[in-house]
Amino acid sequence: MIKPEGVKCLPACVVAAGYRNNNNGTVNNAGSNGNYWSNTVNGINSRNLNFNSDNANMNNNNRANGFSARCLEDYWESFLLQSREDFFICSIKLRLVMTCKFSITCFLLVLSILCRSESAWSGLVIHSQTAAQIELIGYNSLTESSIFKGNLTADSKYEINTLYRGLALLVFAGGQRYPVIIGDNSFTLKIADPGEPPSFVDSAENDFLYKSLTGGDPVPGHYDFALLMIQAKNLLDSSQSIKTVKELTTKKQEFHEFVRNHYASLKHSDMIKRLIAQYFMMHEYVDYHREGAPATDIRAEYHKEVLNGVRSWLDILKNHIPEHEILNYCVSLYYQRSMVTLASLIIGNFKDVAYCPGDEKQTFSFPDDLLISEVDGNKERKLNDFKGNKIIAFVSDDCPVSMVEAVSKVRQVAVQKKDEVVIVAPLQELSVKHLAMRKMLRSGKMFFINDEKWRKDNLSKKIKLPLFVRIGGDFN
């Protein structure tokens, strides 16, 4: 890796040996959309301080185990997490006691980094009294990036140096989530148990945030960012009680103005995502029935309000976030809840921005012995086992629009009773995220290309999605 300009890297401790244990399981975020803190997570009392994210899954792939670390003189590396116009430059210094050799269980880095740049680093020491698997997540509008991810041993300390400023989420493997404000000053985050909120040393702003939320004794000082997070939480909570279209309209305007006025501060928290998620969720609290109107009008009114909401967010955020990212996030909120019909309606009304960027590849090779999996991911067939017309639907698990369009295509083929079969071609290695698409079908068949050699040869670069390629008897 080439050392980036403007970054001076110093010798560091480097993980030098170990093995990887792949785990394709996922952990569902607890709670429902828009619930910034809730009383419990997975049944564990959390003193009203757990973060509940939207319905995205946390990926636990490639957890590392048994790494040993040793100090290597004159060895350095840099770790960059690019995220649109901002990036996180993170360095992790694993604190050694008495000796330079020690054993850890840590996925985050295959190396430790001590880097300096023109910007000031913020130091964070994680002191865990118990063994725990955690991830510290930072945000840039609708994008999230991992600041730290590792398996902590009991009574261990990990020092993290990062340029990230804002609200991060401390996420445990069991689903518990807690807010952590990272500012300019170094502090210590202490973990006693995943079921309890962390405590802080030398972080008055985090103390202020937690005590303000729990009604504890006030902490001296005025903290604008913490107050903004509390204000955002209160706005989310205020949307729970709306029942009429008039109340919905008023509350939507409040959400619009809040994000418009505070975007620069909110972007470095998960509040942009959370506010948009709850914004659409509150459409479902409203009674759209009007006396004398047919029941079909209720659904039409609901859909109209949702589409107007998508249009509003595109207008509000288009100067800050690419429109295709905004649209994909809105679509994901319905796709994750298996509301494919409404997700497809959104795509159909905003086709100009309903895509994921990439190479516009024109030609593909589909050999007869291409391996195809049944929906359970086990039974294998070959492409030439399928007679007649075939539609290859390319999808990516980070492109909700492509997933929705693939499901919609299978539904369309089933309704029209055409002699066609839809075969999904994932850009990533076939996973449970892709296979879950089948659960959104009441009828019709869906198959998946499960040929790693073909995928690596043909899909090494991202391609523009959605994309369908027709092959077979009636197609060129």
BADORO-580475 format. One record per residue (C-alpha): x, y, z; residue number from 0. Coordinates in steps of 0.001 Angstrom, whole numbers, plus 500000, padded with zeros to 6 digits. Example, Ala and Ser with C-alpha at 12.3 -4.5 7.8 and 13.67 -1.06 7.14 Angstrom:
BEGIN
<palo X="512300" Y="495500" Z="507800" num="0"/>
<palo X="513670" Y="498940" Z="507140" num="1"/>
***
This chain:
BEGIN
<palo X="500000" Y="500000" Z="500000" num="0"/>
<palo X="501346" Y="503459" Z="499148" num="1"/>
<palo X="501609" Y="505817" Z="502074" num="2"/>
<palo X="499121" Y="508671" Z="501471" num="3"/>
<palo X="500251" Y="512258" Z="501106" num="4"/>
<palo X="500091" Y="514365" Z="504250" num="5"/>
<palo X="500159" Y="511399" Z="506603" num="6"/>
<palo X="503242" Y="510604" Z="508637" num="7"/>
<palo X="503250" Y="507025" Z="509829" num="8"/>
<palo X="505294" Y="505795" Z="512767" num="9"/>
<palo X="506417" Y="502301" Z="513840" num="10"/>
<palo X="503588" Y="500226" Z="515238" num="11"/>
<palo X="502740" Y="496835" Z="516688" num="12"/>
<palo X="501633" Y="494469" Z="513949" num="13"/>
<palo X="499579" Y="491317" Z="514069" num="14"/>
<palo X="501994" Y="488709" Z="512789" num="15"/>
<palo X="500219" Y="485395" Z="512921" num="16"/>
<palo X="496818" Y="483843" Z="513278" num="17"/>
<palo X="493853" Y="482391" Z="511424" num="18"/>
<palo X="490392" Y="483488" Z="510279" num="19"/>
<palo X="487100" Y="481913" Z="511109" num="20"/>
<palo X="484366" Y="482800" Z="508630" num="21"/>
<palo X="480915" Y="483175" Z="510100" num="22"/>
<palo X="478121" Y="484044" Z="507701" num="23"/>
<palo X="475528" Y="484601" Z="510384" num="24"/>
<palo X="473907" Y="487968" Z="510846" num="25"/>
<palo X="472703" Y="489841" Z="513907" num="26"/>
<palo X="469435" Y="491709" Z="513530" num="27"/>
<palo X="469356" Y="495113" Z="515107" num="28"/>
<palo X="466937" Y="495164" Z="517960" num="29"/>
<palo X="463929" Y="497420" Z="518102" num="30"/>
<palo X="462009" Y="499223" Z="515399" num="31"/>
<palo X="462755" Y="502075" Z="513049" num="32"/>
<palo X="463019" Y="505487" Z="514601" num="33"/>
<palo X="463472" Y="504300" Z="518172" num="34"/>
<palo X="466731" Y="506020" Z="519036" num="35"/>
<palo X="466969" Y="504600" Z="522540" num="36"/>
<palo X="464616" Y="501936" Z="523890" num="37"/>
<palo X="463955" Y="500307" Z="527225" num="38"/>
<palo X="465263" Y="496903" Z="526242" num="39"/>
<palo X="467319" Y="495200" Z="523617" num="40"/>
<palo X="466789" Y="491470" Z="523167" num="41"/>
<palo X="465094" Y="491341" Z="526525" num="42"/>
<palo X="468039" Y="492817" Z="528406" num="43"/>
<palo X="467339" Y="495831" Z="530582" num="44"/>
<palo X="469456" Y="498660" Z="529320" num="45"/>
<palo X="468378" Y="501580" Z="531461" num="46"/>
<palo X="466614" Y="503279" Z="528564" num="47"/>
<palo X="469872" Y="503848" Z="526719" num="48"/>
<palo X="470059" Y="501323" Z="523913" num="49"/>
<palo X="470401" Y="502417" Z="520342" num="50"/>
<palo X="467961" Y="500781" Z="517961" num="51"/>
<palo X="468938" Y="501051" Z="514347" num="52"/>
<palo X="466830" Y="500625" Z="511280" num="53"/>
<palo X="466414" Y="497105" Z="509956" num="54"/>
<palo X="469858" Y="496756" Z="508430" num="55"/>
<palo X="471864" Y="493727" Z="509514" num="56"/>
<palo X="475292" Y="493756" Z="511115" num="57"/>
<palo X="477697" Y="491482" Z="509330" num="58"/>
<palo X="479853" Y="489213" Z="511466" num="59"/>
<palo X="481872" Y="487718" Z="508630" num="60"/>
<palo X="485544" Y="486935" Z="509039" num="61"/>
<palo X="485937" Y="487152" Z="512753" num="62"/>
<palo X="489557" Y="486555" Z="513598" num="63"/>
<palo X="490701" Y="484340" Z="516410" num="64"/>
<palo X="493988" Y="483536" Z="518046" num="65"/>
<palo X="496075" Y="486353" Z="516621" num="66"/>
<palo X="499389" Y="486996" Z="518304" num="67"/>
<palo X="501030" Y="490367" Z="518036" num="68"/>
<palo X="504624" Y="491454" Z="518234" num="69"/>
<palo X="506373" Y="494772" Z="517888" num="70"/>
<palo X="508179" Y="495261" Z="514596" num="71"/>
<palo X="510622" Y="498131" Z="514397" num="72"/>
<palo X="510398" Y="500410" Z="511361" num="73"/>
<palo X="507124" Y="498846" Z="510178" num="74"/>
<palo X="504200" Y="501089" Z="509349" num="75"/>
<palo X="500970" Y="501091" Z="507493" num="76"/>
<palo X="497994" Y="503370" Z="507113" num="77"/>
<palo X="494331" Y="502522" Z="507258" num="78"/>
<palo X="491855" Y="504647" Z="505339" num="79"/>
<palo X="488089" Y="504352" Z="505326" num="80"/>
<palo X="486842" Y="506437" Z="502417" num="81"/>
<palo X="483313" Y="507733" Z="502746" num="82"/>
<palo X="482188" Y="510209" Z="500110" num="83"/>
<palo X="483769" Y="513634" Z="500747" num="84"/>
<palo X="485038" Y="512672" Z="504191" num="85"/>
<palo X="487178" Y="509827" Z="505360" num="86"/>
<palo X="488179" Y="508317" Z="508646" num="87"/>
<palo X="491888" Y="507819" Z="509238" num="88"/>
<palo X="491933" Y="505431" Z="512134" num="89"/>
<palo X="494847" Y="504149" Z="514107" num="90"/>
<palo X="494718" Y="501537" Z="516787" num="91"/>
<palo X="497421" Y="501156" Z="519404" num="92"/>
<palo X="497040" Y="497960" Z="521376" num="93"/>
<palo X="498391" Y="498804" Z="524795" num="94"/>
<palo X="501037" Y="496372" Z="525976" num="95"/>
<palo X="501788" Y="495676" Z="529630" num="96"/>
<palo X="505251" Y="494416" Z="530748" num="97"/>
<palo X="506065" Y="492759" Z="527440" num="98"/>
<palo X="505693" Y="493390" Z="523742" num="99"/>
<palo X="504288" Y="489937" Z="522983" num="100"/>
<palo X="500736" Y="489131" Z="523884" num="101"/>
<palo X="497719" Y="487266" Z="522578" num="102"/>
<palo X="494518" Y="488963" Z="521521" num="103"/>
<palo X="491317" Y="488039" Z="519808" num="104"/>
<palo X="490715" Y="490854" Z="517410" num="105"/>
<palo X="489272" Y="491105" Z="513905" num="106"/>
<palo X="489616" Y="494802" Z="513286" num="107"/>
<palo X="493130" Y="495086" Z="511979" num="108"/>
<palo X="495830" Y="492865" Z="510635" num="109"/>
<palo X="498084" Y="495615" Z="511862" num="110"/>
<palo X="498193" Y="498441" Z="514365" num="111"/>
<palo X="498790" Y="501931" Z="513260" num="112"/>
<palo X="500270" Y="505041" Z="514768" num="113"/>
<palo X="499807" Y="507812" Z="512228" num="114"/>
<palo X="499791" Y="511579" Z="512393" num="115"/>
<palo X="498390" Y="514085" Z="509909" num="116"/>
<palo X="497678" Y="517779" Z="509845" num="117"/>
<palo X="494330" Y="517183" Z="511540" num="118"/>
<palo X="494181" Y="516481" Z="515263" num="119"/>
<palo X="493640" Y="512924" Z="516404" num="120"/>
<palo X="491117" Y="512030" Z="519042" num="121"/>
<palo X="492167" Y="509325" Z="521479" num="122"/>
<palo X="489714" Y="506800" Z="522875" num="123"/>
<palo X="490651" Y="504025" Z="525283" num="124"/>
<palo X="488200" Y="501119" Z="525484" num="125"/>
<palo X="488526" Y="499390" Z="528856" num="126"/>
<palo X="486450" Y="496228" Z="529016" num="127"/>
<palo X="485965" Y="494382" Z="532294" num="128"/>
<palo X="484363" Y="491451" Z="530493" num="129"/>
<palo X="484985" Y="489525" Z="527292" num="130"/>
<palo X="482864" Y="490974" Z="524496" num="131"/>
<palo X="482624" Y="491217" Z="520733" num="132"/>
<palo X="482055" Y="494833" Z="519747" num="133"/>
<palo X="482065" Y="497223" Z="516841" num="134"/>
<palo X="482329" Y="501002" Z="516982" num="135"/>
<palo X="480528" Y="502514" Z="513987" num="136"/>
<palo X="480854" Y="506040" Z="512642" num="137"/>
<palo X="478524" Y="507805" Z="510207" num="138"/>
<palo X="478655" Y="510100" Z="507229" num="139"/>
<palo X="475042" Y="510878" Z="506316" num="140"/>
<palo X="473611" Y="507598" Z="504954" num="141"/>
<palo X="476959" Y="505801" Z="504991" num="142"/>
<palo X="478398" Y="503963" Z="507960" num="143"/>
<palo X="481971" Y="502791" Z="508478" num="144"/>
<palo X="483664" Y="500708" Z="511123" num="145"/>
<palo X="486021" Y="502635" Z="513404" num="146"/>
<palo X="486907" Y="499573" Z="515466" num="147"/>
<palo X="485811" Y="495960" Z="515451" num="148"/>
<palo X="487196" Y="493291" Z="517718" num="149"/>
<palo X="486796" Y="490584" Z="520304" num="150"/>
<palo X="487750" Y="492105" Z="523639" num="151"/>
<palo X="489259" Y="489971" Z="526349" num="152"/>
<palo X="488341" Y="490475" Z="530002" num="153"/>
<palo X="490140" Y="493364" Z="531730" num="154"/>
<palo X="491715" Y="494540" Z="528472" num="155"/>
<palo X="492457" Y="497998" Z="527140" num="156"/>
<palo X="492510" Y="499137" Z="523516" num="157"/>
<palo X="493552" Y="502618" Z="522499" num="158"/>
<palo X="491986" Y="504001" Z="519318" num="159"/>
<palo X="493169" Y="507149" Z="517558" num="160"/>
<palo X="490733" Y="508525" Z="515010" num="161"/>
<palo X="489911" Y="511663" Z="513071" num="162"/>
<palo X="486195" Y="510904" Z="513320" num="163"/>
<palo X="484141" Y="513511" Z="515168" num="164"/>
<palo X="480500" Y="512990" Z="515998" num="165"/>
<palo X="478181" Y="510345" Z="517356" num="166"/>
<palo X="479356" Y="506744" Z="517050" num="167"/>
<palo X="477504" Y="503579" Z="518004" num="168"/>
<palo X="479015" Y="500987" Z="520308" num="169"/>
<palo X="477447" Y="497737" Z="519063" num="170"/>
<palo X="477677" Y="494390" Z="520855" num="171"/>
<palo X="477285" Y="491011" Z="519175" num="172"/>
<palo X="474085" Y="490456" Z="521156" num="173"/>
<palo X="472459" Y="493511" Z="519556" num="174"/>
<palo X="472895" Y="496044" Z="522375" num="175"/>
<palo X="473728" Y="499519" Z="521071" num="176"/>
<palo X="474937" Y="502592" Z="522921" num="177"/>
<palo X="475797" Y="506118" Z="521760" num="178"/>
<palo X="479320" Y="507438" Z="522149" num="179"/>
<palo X="480197" Y="511036" Z="521311" num="180"/>
<palo X="483746" Y="511407" Z="519997" num="181"/>
<palo X="485064" Y="514951" Z="520250" num="182"/>
<palo X="488461" Y="516629" Z="520306" num="183"/>
<palo X="489529" Y="515417" Z="523739" num="184"/>
<palo X="490731" Y="511949" Z="524659" num="185"/>
<palo X="488697" Y="509863" Z="527091" num="186"/>
<palo X="488153" Y="506343" Z="528376" num="187"/>
<palo X="485073" Y="504244" Z="527632" num="188"/>
<palo X="484522" Y="501575" Z="530285" num="189"/>
<palo X="482488" Y="498434" Z="529590" num="190"/>
<palo X="481188" Y="496455" Z="532562" num="191"/>
<palo X="478621" Y="494294" Z="530784" num="192"/>
<palo X="476934" Y="494382" Z="527343" num="193"/>
<palo X="473566" Y="494727" Z="529065" num="194"/>
<palo X="474576" Y="497942" Z="530816" num="195"/>
<palo X="475409" Y="501349" Z="529330" num="196"/>
<palo X="479125" Y="502151" Z="529273" num="197"/>
<palo X="480622" Y="504667" Z="531659" num="198"/>
<palo X="483143" Y="507354" Z="530811" num="199"/>
<palo X="486286" Y="508880" Z="532270" num="200"/>
<palo X="487238" Y="512409" Z="531182" num="201"/>
<palo X="484221" Y="512840" Z="528893" num="202"/>
<palo X="481847" Y="515378" Z="530357" num="203"/>
<palo X="479835" Y="515509" Z="527117" num="204"/>
<palo X="479033" Y="511783" Z="527230" num="205"/>
<palo X="478194" Y="512083" Z="530926" num="206"/>
<palo X="475906" Y="514981" Z="530051" num="207"/>
<palo X="474207" Y="512976" Z="527277" num="208"/>
<palo X="473536" Y="509903" Z="529402" num="209"/>
<palo X="472411" Y="511739" Z="532514" num="210"/>
<palo X="470140" Y="514001" Z="530477" num="211"/>
<palo X="468458" Y="510943" Z="528989" num="212"/>
<palo X="468041" Y="509085" Z="532256" num="213"/>
<palo X="466989" Y="512056" Z="534343" num="214"/>
<palo X="470075" Y="511838" Z="536545" num="215"/>
<palo X="471764" Y="514697" Z="538338" num="216"/>
<palo X="472647" Y="517435" Z="535851" num="217"/>
<palo X="476227" Y="517690" Z="534618" num="218"/>
<palo X="477716" Y="521192" Z="534507" num="219"/>
<palo X="478393" Y="522644" Z="531089" num="220"/>
<palo X="476665" Y="523313" Z="527793" num="221"/>
<palo X="477190" Y="520788" Z="525008" num="222"/>
<palo X="475622" Y="521790" Z="521699" num="223"/>
<palo X="476123" Y="518476" Z="519896" num="224"/>
<palo X="474747" Y="516388" Z="522760" num="225"/>
<palo X="471781" Y="518740" Z="523019" num="226"/>
<palo X="471149" Y="518357" Z="519279" num="227"/>
<palo X="471127" Y="514554" Z="519622" num="228"/>
<palo X="468606" Y="514824" Z="522460" num="229"/>
<palo X="466524" Y="517224" Z="520387" num="230"/>
<palo X="466553" Y="514736" Z="517503" num="231"/>
<palo X="465519" Y="511911" Z="519822" num="232"/>
<palo X="462638" Y="514001" Z="521143" num="233"/>
<palo X="461504" Y="514713" Z="517582" num="234"/>
<palo X="461508" Y="510988" Z="516833" num="235"/>
<palo X="459521" Y="510250" Z="519976" num="236"/>
<palo X="456981" Y="512967" Z="519164" num="237"/>
<palo X="455995" Y="511198" Z="515944" num="238"/>
<palo X="454640" Y="508123" Z="517713" num="239"/>
<palo X="451223" Y="509593" Z="518509" num="240"/>
<palo X="450072" Y="511034" Z="515175" num="241"/>
<palo X="446792" Y="509701" Z="513787" num="242"/>
<palo X="445451" Y="512103" Z="511170" num="243"/>
<palo X="446659" Y="513247" Z="507764" num="244"/>
<palo X="446846" Y="516803" Z="509096" num="245"/>
<palo X="449099" Y="515715" Z="511969" num="246"/>
<palo X="451215" Y="513734" Z="509516" num="247"/>
<palo X="451673" Y="516761" Z="507265" num="248"/>
<palo X="452695" Y="518948" Z="510192" num="249"/>
<palo X="455151" Y="516398" Z="511550" num="250"/>
<palo X="456688" Y="515810" Z="508113" num="251"/>
<palo X="457370" Y="519525" Z="507838" num="252"/>
<palo X="459064" Y="519448" Z="511261" num="253"/>
<palo X="461334" Y="516612" Z="510115" num="254"/>
<palo X="462164" Y="518480" Z="506898" num="255"/>
<palo X="463087" Y="521696" Z="508699" num="256"/>
<palo X="465106" Y="519948" Z="511392" num="257"/>
<palo X="467303" Y="518109" Z="508896" num="258"/>
<palo X="467567" Y="521130" Z="506599" num="259"/>
<palo X="468682" Y="523397" Z="509470" num="260"/>
<palo X="471054" Y="520967" Z="511196" num="261"/>
<palo X="472378" Y="518765" Z="508409" num="262"/>
<palo X="476041" Y="519689" Z="508918" num="263"/>
<palo X="475951" Y="518442" Z="512518" num="264"/>
<palo X="473556" Y="515533" Z="512014" num="265"/>
<palo X="475596" Y="513998" Z="509185" num="266"/>
<palo X="478148" Y="512642" Z="511652" num="267"/>
<palo X="475579" Y="510609" Z="513535" num="268"/>
<palo X="473042" Y="507999" Z="512529" num="269"/>
<palo X="470285" Y="510575" Z="512900" num="270"/>
<palo X="469897" Y="511279" Z="509179" num="271"/>
<palo X="469141" Y="507599" Z="508616" num="272"/>
<palo X="466977" Y="507328" Z="511696" num="273"/>
<palo X="464904" Y="510416" Z="511002" num="274"/>
<palo X="464188" Y="509338" Z="507421" num="275"/>
<palo X="463295" Y="505822" Z="508585" num="276"/>
<palo X="460843" Y="507081" Z="511196" num="277"/>
<palo X="459508" Y="509673" Z="508753" num="278"/>
<palo X="458262" Y="506881" Z="506497" num="279"/>
<palo X="457210" Y="504660" Z="509378" num="280"/>
<palo X="454834" Y="507302" Z="510724" num="281"/>
<palo X="452863" Y="507150" Z="507466" num="282"/>
<palo X="451559" Y="503841" Z="508766" num="283"/>
<palo X="450165" Y="505347" Z="511965" num="284"/>
<palo X="447618" Y="507469" Z="510087" num="285"/>
<palo X="443959" Y="506750" Z="509392" num="286"/>
<palo X="443488" Y="507715" Z="505734" num="287"/>
<palo X="439804" Y="506823" Z="505621" num="288"/>
<palo X="437377" Y="509543" Z="504600" num="289"/>
<palo X="433670" Y="509075" Z="505189" num="290"/>
<palo X="431935" Y="507882" Z="502038" num="291"/>
<palo X="435174" Y="507121" Z="500198" num="292"/>
<palo X="435854" Y="503563" Z="498960" num="293"/>
<palo X="438480" Y="501463" Z="500706" num="294"/>
<palo X="440713" Y="501591" Z="497629" num="295"/>
<palo X="441208" Y="505299" Z="498247" num="296"/>
<palo X="442967" Y="504526" Z="501533" num="297"/>
<palo X="445788" Y="502666" Z="499821" num="298"/>
<palo X="446062" Y="505265" Z="497080" num="299"/>
<palo X="446288" Y="508074" Z="499641" num="300"/>
<palo X="448933" Y="506188" Z="501608" num="301"/>
<palo X="451020" Y="505597" Z="498488" num="302"/>
<palo X="450684" Y="509235" Z="497466" num="303"/>
<palo X="451980" Y="510418" Z="500842" num="304"/>
<palo X="454948" Y="508027" Z="500679" num="305"/>
<palo X="455891" Y="509138" Z="497154" num="306"/>
<palo X="455614" Y="512785" Z="498173" num="307"/>
<palo X="457914" Y="511985" Z="501086" num="308"/>
<palo X="460543" Y="510459" Z="498796" num="309"/>
<palo X="460306" Y="513503" Z="496546" num="310"/>
<palo X="460802" Y="515819" Z="499536" num="311"/>
<palo X="463941" Y="514042" Z="500771" num="312"/>
<palo X="465449" Y="514032" Z="497296" num="313"/>
<palo X="464924" Y="517785" Z="497138" num="314"/>
<palo X="466235" Y="518465" Z="500662" num="315"/>
<palo X="469343" Y="516275" Z="500483" num="316"/>
<palo X="470342" Y="516398" Z="496804" num="317"/>
<palo X="472991" Y="519074" Z="497446" num="318"/>
<palo X="474607" Y="516896" Z="500113" num="319"/>
<palo X="474097" Y="513274" Z="499054" num="320"/>
<palo X="473959" Y="511708" Z="495563" num="321"/>
<palo X="470327" Y="511231" Z="494613" num="322"/>
<palo X="470734" Y="507546" Z="493807" num="323"/>
<palo X="471946" Y="506969" Z="497389" num="324"/>
<palo X="468925" Y="508770" Z="498820" num="325"/>
<palo X="466573" Y="506762" Z="496623" num="326"/>
<palo X="468249" Y="503460" Z="497470" num="327"/>
<palo X="467961" Y="504175" Z="501177" num="328"/>
<palo X="464249" Y="504987" Z="500879" num="329"/>
<palo X="463728" Y="501783" Z="498879" num="330"/>
<palo X="465676" Y="499749" Z="501445" num="331"/>
<palo X="463277" Y="500767" Z="504225" num="332"/>
<palo X="460466" Y="498903" Z="502464" num="333"/>
<palo X="462522" Y="496086" Z="500968" num="334"/>
<palo X="463833" Y="495113" Z="504418" num="335"/>
<palo X="460244" Y="494707" Z="505561" num="336"/>
<palo X="459338" Y="492655" Z="502466" num="337"/>
<palo X="457125" Y="495480" Z="501162" num="338"/>
<palo X="458348" Y="494915" Z="497620" num="339"/>
<palo X="455237" Y="496300" Z="495897" num="340"/>
<palo X="455660" Y="499708" Z="497514" num="341"/>
<palo X="459436" Y="499633" Z="497016" num="342"/>
<palo X="458833" Y="498899" Z="493329" num="343"/>
<palo X="456335" Y="501764" Z="493127" num="344"/>
<palo X="458994" Y="504145" Z="494461" num="345"/>
<palo X="461475" Y="502909" Z="491855" num="346"/>
<palo X="458926" Y="503307" Z="489073" num="347"/>
<palo X="458223" Y="506914" Z="490023" num="348"/>
<palo X="461886" Y="507944" Z="490280" num="349"/>
<palo X="463540" Y="505919" Z="487515" num="350"/>
<palo X="466141" Y="508586" Z="486719" num="351"/>
<palo X="467796" Y="508081" Z="490122" num="352"/>
<palo X="466810" Y="504445" Z="490758" num="353"/>
<palo X="470178" Y="502854" Z="490106" num="354"/>
<palo X="473566" Y="502023" Z="491584" num="355"/>
<palo X="476571" Y="503358" Z="489647" num="356"/>
<palo X="479215" Y="501195" Z="487993" num="357"/>
<palo X="480589" Y="500069" Z="484657" num="358"/>
<palo X="477971" Y="499765" Z="481934" num="359"/>
<palo X="479096" Y="496334" Z="480819" num="360"/>
<palo X="477560" Y="495245" Z="477533" num="361"/>
<palo X="478681" Y="491650" Z="477020" num="362"/>
<palo X="478774" Y="488581" Z="479251" num="363"/>
<palo X="479707" Y="484958" Z="478789" num="364"/>
<palo X="477321" Y="482345" Z="480176" num="365"/>
<palo X="478854" Y="478872" Z="479702" num="366"/>
<palo X="476568" Y="475848" Z="479638" num="367"/>
<palo X="478250" Y="474389" Z="482727" num="368"/>
<palo X="477673" Y="477540" Z="484804" num="369"/>
<palo X="476720" Y="476377" Z="488312" num="370"/>
<palo X="473209" Y="477311" Z="489454" num="371"/>
<palo X="471828" Y="476815" Z="492981" num="372"/>
<palo X="468286" Y="476149" Z="494082" num="373"/>
<palo X="466748" Y="478634" Z="496482" num="374"/>
<palo X="468039" Y="476749" Z="499528" num="375"/>
<palo X="471560" Y="477323" Z="498265" num="376"/>
<palo X="472384" Y="473624" Z="498325" num="377"/>
<palo X="471225" Y="471681" Z="495270" num="378"/>
<palo X="473358" Y="472516" Z="492259" num="379"/>
<palo X="472361" Y="472480" Z="488618" num="380"/>
<palo X="473974" Y="473710" Z="485431" num="381"/>
<palo X="472792" Y="476430" Z="483106" num="382"/>
<palo X="472109" Y="474000" Z="480261" num="383"/>
<palo X="469689" Y="472114" Z="482541" num="384"/>
<palo X="467282" Y="475032" Z="482043" num="385"/>
<palo X="465535" Y="474841" Z="478705" num="386"/>
<palo X="463834" Y="477777" Z="477061" num="387"/>
<palo X="464318" Y="481441" Z="477842" num="388"/>
<palo X="466357" Y="482632" Z="480796" num="389"/>
<palo X="466620" Y="486072" Z="482390" num="390"/>
<palo X="469841" Y="486798" Z="484269" num="391"/>
<palo X="469147" Y="489398" Z="486974" num="392"/>
<palo X="472298" Y="491025" Z="488336" num="393"/>
<palo X="472049" Y="492151" Z="491957" num="394"/>
<palo X="474259" Y="493524" Z="494702" num="395"/>
<palo X="473515" Y="493242" Z="498406" num="396"/>
<palo X="474387" Y="496931" Z="498822" num="397"/>
<palo X="472000" Y="497985" Z="496033" num="398"/>
<palo X="468394" Y="497613" Z="497263" num="399"/>
<palo X="467012" Y="498803" Z="493929" num="400"/>
<palo X="468579" Y="495811" Z="492166" num="401"/>
<palo X="467145" Y="493351" Z="494715" num="402"/>
<palo X="463647" Y="494815" Z="494431" num="403"/>
<palo X="463754" Y="494792" Z="490643" num="404"/>
<palo X="464848" Y="491140" Z="490598" num="405"/>
<palo X="461977" Y="490086" Z="492874" num="406"/>
<palo X="459551" Y="492151" Z="490797" num="407"/>
<palo X="460779" Y="490472" Z="487614" num="408"/>
<palo X="460076" Y="486994" Z="489038" num="409"/>
<palo X="456596" Y="488127" Z="490080" num="410"/>
<palo X="455963" Y="489533" Z="486617" num="411"/>
<palo X="457054" Y="486307" Z="484907" num="412"/>
<palo X="454822" Y="484265" Z="487237" num="413"/>
<palo X="451760" Y="486444" Z="486573" num="414"/>
<palo X="452263" Y="486383" Z="482807" num="415"/>
<palo X="452907" Y="482621" Z="482935" num="416"/>
<palo X="455743" Y="482923" Z="480478" num="417"/>
<palo X="458068" Y="480038" Z="479742" num="418"/>
<palo X="460968" Y="481880" Z="481330" num="419"/>
<palo X="463130" Y="481430" Z="484399" num="420"/>
<palo X="464856" Y="484175" Z="486377" num="421"/>
<palo X="468389" Y="483411" Z="487532" num="422"/>
<palo X="469985" Y="485866" Z="489959" num="423"/>
<palo X="473664" Y="486750" Z="489486" num="424"/>
<palo X="474998" Y="488310" Z="492722" num="425"/>
<palo X="478004" Y="490609" Z="492488" num="426"/>
<palo X="479162" Y="489210" Z="495839" num="427"/>
<palo X="479648" Y="485613" Z="496904" num="428"/>
<palo X="476190" Y="484047" Z="497280" num="429"/>
<palo X="474947" Y="484686" Z="500822" num="430"/>
<palo X="471835" Y="484541" Z="502984" num="431"/>
<palo X="471125" Y="488165" Z="502022" num="432"/>
<palo X="470670" Y="487100" Z="498411" num="433"/>
<palo X="468787" Y="483899" Z="499218" num="434"/>
<palo X="466335" Y="485893" Z="501372" num="435"/>
<palo X="464887" Y="487370" Z="498179" num="436"/>
<palo X="463019" Y="484112" Z="497603" num="437"/>
<palo X="460993" Y="484670" Z="500774" num="438"/>
<palo X="459397" Y="487693" Z="499146" num="439"/>
<palo X="457740" Y="485582" Z="496459" num="440"/>
<palo X="454304" Y="484001" Z="496761" num="441"/>
<palo X="454693" Y="482335" Z="493379" num="442"/>
<palo X="457327" Y="481970" Z="490723" num="443"/>
<palo X="460768" Y="480416" Z="490853" num="444"/>
<palo X="464102" Y="482060" Z="491487" num="445"/>
<palo X="467532" Y="480505" Z="491045" num="446"/>
<palo X="471024" Y="481790" Z="491818" num="447"/>
<palo X="474357" Y="481625" Z="490037" num="448"/>
<palo X="476719" Y="480012" Z="492528" num="449"/>
<palo X="479920" Y="479776" Z="490537" num="450"/>
<palo X="482801" Y="481641" Z="492186" num="451"/>
<palo X="485194" Y="481237" Z="489273" num="452"/>
<palo X="482667" Y="482709" Z="486847" num="453"/>
<palo X="481845" Y="485525" Z="489275" num="454"/>
<palo X="485489" Y="486505" Z="489748" num="455"/>
<palo X="486143" Y="486371" Z="486013" num="456"/>
<palo X="483069" Y="488390" Z="485019" num="457"/>
<palo X="482102" Y="490542" Z="487999" num="458"/>
<palo X="485422" Y="491715" Z="489422" num="459"/>
<palo X="484284" Y="495324" Z="488959" num="460"/>
<palo X="481023" Y="496889" Z="490006" num="461"/>
<palo X="478510" Y="497221" Z="487207" num="462"/>
<palo X="475635" Y="499627" Z="486896" num="463"/>
<palo X="472451" Y="498165" Z="488354" num="464"/>
<palo X="469715" Y="497142" Z="487898" num="465"/>
<palo X="470636" Y="495025" Z="484898" num="466"/>
<palo X="468845" Y="492142" Z="483174" num="467"/>
<palo X="470324" Y="489998" Z="480410" num="468"/>
<palo X="468053" Y="487684" Z="478441" num="469"/>
<palo X="469444" Y="484485" Z="476951" num="470"/>
<palo X="467861" Y="481419" Z="475400" num="471"/>
<palo X="465789" Y="480288" Z="472449" num="472"/>
<palo X="463839" Y="483500" Z="471768" num="473"/>
<palo X="466586" Y="485912" Z="472801" num="474"/>
<palo X="469875" Y="486994" Z="471265" num="475"/>
***
